[in-house]
């Protein structure tokens, strides 16, 4: 999920493991550990977008990584705390500083980095009543809960690396305020109480329980809406070979279904607030024949593996084909499905190349999309 959610989860887990012994340090180092797996984004500076996406949520999101990284992180936190904090803060903030073109945002990031480093360096560090084993437990659980949470998203994680399978349970969107906001509130409140305070523990556990309950709700909502989509496909006599459902952005109340009809995809929406259970399916031509000339090409095989075969070829521009990853479901504007993430295919002497393409709609178009989404959530 998003970085903020992973930071909060790591902090909460750190508090559970070691909060009574080291107080807010447990939250701080839990938050850092919860961020470390996503530092694999630096791969995008070394590889092309397709390779970087293949590697994303790979080894750094694996059980093996958590096992081997935990004792190292524990040693750094226990024996080299000051400079380890400076290092991790620098690494975490450096990526957006490098990749974001806005000079204003860069100035803000630099100011934040300078302020945080100032307080780190002026602070006095003492040996806490926590052993290497204690710190290793904190590091391990804060690290491993990151990929376990990401397993619930559509992208998934290669949790059992080196096995190639990515676990993706498709029951929560990568950013969901209903999961994150209550979690942040309770964890933040817990920070203001002393380490041995019962109120501190209650607040932290309340945040964990509420977020976990919401995750269980999302699994139930997925099962319920999946059966609704199945029934509608059967009633409408739509022939399909497989069906996938995902929550729409920022919520688990409105769900998107995509059914594979071989040469077409059937896409529909259903909200738990809909007054009836009838689903309108849109027929989307896959246009797979447009890439027949690339059959057997390594890049196309890699794209198909990454998308699990859920894709639509867009040829709106006659000079460029776009491979749209359809796993995430389309966005809707005026009732028309639109895909938001794909790869621009380009012929080269050595074969086809693929470059990630994320359309950057203007603010007015984005506002219309979000308005459409909001209204549709409530059954309108």
HELIX and SHEET records of a PDB file:
HELIX    1   1 UNK A    3  UNK A   22  1                                  20    
HELIX    2   2 UNK A   24  UNK A   36  1                                  13    
HELIX    3   3 UNK A   37  UNK A   45  5                                   9    
HELIX    4   4 UNK A   49  UNK A   55  1                                   7    
HELIX    5   5 UNK A   59  UNK A   61  5                                   3    
HELIX    6   6 UNK A   63  UNK A   79  1                                  17    
HELIX    7   7 UNK A   81  UNK A   99  1                                  19    
HELIX    8   8 UNK A  103  UNK A  122  1                                  20    
HELIX    9   9 UNK A  132  UNK A  150  1                                  19    
HELIX   10  10 UNK A  177  UNK A  190  1                                  14    
HELIX   11  11 UNK A  198  UNK A  235  1                                  38    
HELIX   12  12 UNK A  288  UNK A  294  5                                   7    
HELIX   13  13 UNK A  298  UNK A  307  1                                  10    
HELIX   14  14 UNK A  326  UNK A  328  5                                   3    
HELIX   15  15 UNK A  363  UNK A  377  1                                  15    
SHEET    1   A 4 UNK A 242  UNK A 247  0                                        
SHEET    2   A 4 UNK A 254  UNK A 260 -1                                        
SHEET    3   A 4 UNK A 264  UNK A 271 -1                                        
SHEET    4   A 4 UNK A 281  UNK A 285 -1                                        
SHEET    1   B 4 UNK A 311  UNK A 314  0                                        
SHEET    2   B 4 UNK A 321  UNK A 325 -1                                        
SHEET    3   B 4 UNK A 342  UNK A 348 -1                                        
SHEET    4   B 4 UNK A 351  UNK A 357 -1                                        
SHEET    1   C 2 UNK A 331  UNK A 333  0                                        
SHEET    2   C 2 UNK A 336  UNK A 338 -1                                        
END                                                                             
